[in-house]
Amino acid sequence: MTAPGVRTGEDVEDLDVEEALALVKEANGHTTDTGHGGDSGAPAAGHAPFDGLSGGHGTPAAGSPHAGDAHHRATPWPQARETAARAARSARAADRRPPVTVPLETALGLVLAEPLTALTDLPSFDASAMDGWAVAGPGPWAVRDGGALAGHERPEPLTDGEAVRIATGARIPQDTTAVLRSEHGRTDAKGRLHPTREMSHGQDIRPRGQECRGGDQLLPVGTLVTPAVLGLAAAAGYDTLTAIPRPRVDVFVLGDELLAEGLPRDGRIRDALGPMLPPWLRALGAEVTTVRRIGDDARALHKALTGSEADLIVTTGGTAAGPVDHVQPTLRRIGAELLVDGVKVRPGHPMLLARTKERQHLVGLPGNPLAAVSGLLTLAEPLLRTLAARPAPEPYTMPLQGAVQGHPYDTRLVPVVLRGDHAVPLRYNGPAMLRGVAAADALAVVPPGGARAGQEAELIDLPWAAAGIGVCFT
């Protein structure tokens, strides 16, 4: 019999060594220091947090099982997300960037800064809802030569007993009583038109102002501009929209071991985050202004951070306390305020959030690809969403198909596919793996200790799998 919380066989291979060790020791009733390798990112012995800066996560009480363990001073996952959103609210209040007026073709994904008010009646004239005949009075009708087409001037008025061919969207001739659909009419040998079923007055006519009158508010401030909103705005006569500007993001990719092209070789690996992060950030509503590879160069990192004018800086790797992990020392050097220093989530523990200027923040992502995804959705997503004034997605849950082993004291984010009314956990969910999330529809939020089969789990949709605006990557 396997002790609760212990993975067996190949499942253990999906955890890094430090996590697997923690699971085993926790199951046997022992606590463990999480160390500093793999995905932990805990500060090394003697590595003090930012002096005089707020980490926002407290210290375990003396005598507690994890007292003195830096990992257990990390921020709980839900609190970390709220801290990021709160930081963005403060930045928005301080910044007050003016709304922007943009053409419809570039407004997708923005949030309305002014109500969308109808500039005209919709429709702006009485129009046919169907292909058929415009008829006047009771039938049968004499069919007049010619017809009424969409986009043309209104045809001559009809007289009782008269009909004329009409296309969908065409202007209704004056004195029309109804539109007879093509499939509901027949002509006799003398060319007279007869209905094949009962008709009612005004049938299949879209009267002027049926949808709205000029001056009506169609959508309020704060509405996300979706493709349907663009269509409504165009129909209502708009060429531009006034919206909240996109947050500007600079991405700095760290690590001398990263290759920009070709096969991994000579102990070096391909950079997965450089290609992945910009479109993902755009899907979260950001304008990516810079993507720069810096390597493990402290001086270059300092120059990049101090020279950035973006609303958010995203760094990849270098957030732990190794010999070439320059993010935290550089943040100390520039006097940044550390808001989150490590999050109780796997993968992705050594992520961080700092305020670098009054109107600027930095999200430090771990270097492992899936851990970076975790950091992106934990810290960058709520911050960008709040800066862009996007509505928060409605939380939802689904039962898990199969049990999911948990970390003893951290939340786990596990890639899942949605099948019917269940979420199916995927393998290949280790910190350095993208195979699972590349096939996923969402990430399941697994609480400390794990989840049993059938248990409801909160889900975080991935942009390309979510309905609506999330599919916009440009």
Secondary structure, DSSP 8 states (H G I E B T S, - for coil): ---TT---GGGGGGS-HHHHHHHHHHHTT------SSTTT----TT----TT---SS----TTSTTTT-GGGGSEEHHHHHHHHHHHHHHHHHHH----EEEEGGG-TT-EESS-EE-SS-BSSS-EESSSEEEE-SSSSEEEEEEEE-TTS-------TTEEEEE-TT-B--TT--EEEEGGGEEE-TT-EEEESS---TTTTEE-TTSSB-TT-EEE-TT-B--HHHHHHHHHTT-SEEEEE---EEEEEE--TTEESSS--BTTBEE-SHHHHHHHHHHHTT-EEEEEEE--S-HHHHHHHHHH---SEEEEES--SSSTT--HHHHHHHTT-EEEEE-EEEES-TT-EEEEEETTEEEEEE-SSHHHHHHHIIIIIHHHHHHHTT------EEEEBSS-B---SSSEEEEEEEEETTEEEE-S--STT--HHHHT-SEEEEE-TT-B-TT-EEEEEE-TTTSSGGGG---
